[in-house]
Amino acid sequence: MEMQPIDSSLTGTRGTFGYFRESLEPNGFTLANWDYHRGFFDRKLDDQGMVYLRLPVTVKEGELDSPDAWLELGTPFVLKHVYQTGVEEDIGYYVPVASAAMNQFQEPADKDAPVEQVWMRKAEAIVRELEKRFA
């Protein structure tokens, strides 16, 4: 997995889980990889589900799944995870890149896959829009 941070004024922004969820979900973000103390709002950037804009959140008060929990945003970053593809020998058909849900436990084909500039530019544009909204 390759992670590229994005300098942003979002870092340190505080709000309730309900506020962040209502603000981010209409823009394609979903809560991912969370426990009651921290998590991430993720937005898929590519069609294959390998490149994501990730907004880390830390709980400052309450529990993450509670609408009134107070959260603080961390530094946004782009995450790229390249999954393995290949021929399934037992049944003899080609296995295309499937959804991230299907491949989440698979070893990545390239753990250090670089994040291409096209994804960085797309992510930075999204972050700049969010900065305006949360300013």
Salt bridges, closest charged atoms under 4 A:
ASP42 OD2 - ARG54 NH2 2.77
GLU72 OE1 - ARG14 NE 2.70
GLU107 OE1 - LYS111 NZ 3.11
GLU116 OE2 - LYS80 NZ 2.63
GLU129 OE2 - LYS132 NZ 3.40
GLU131 OE2 - ARG128 NH1 2.89
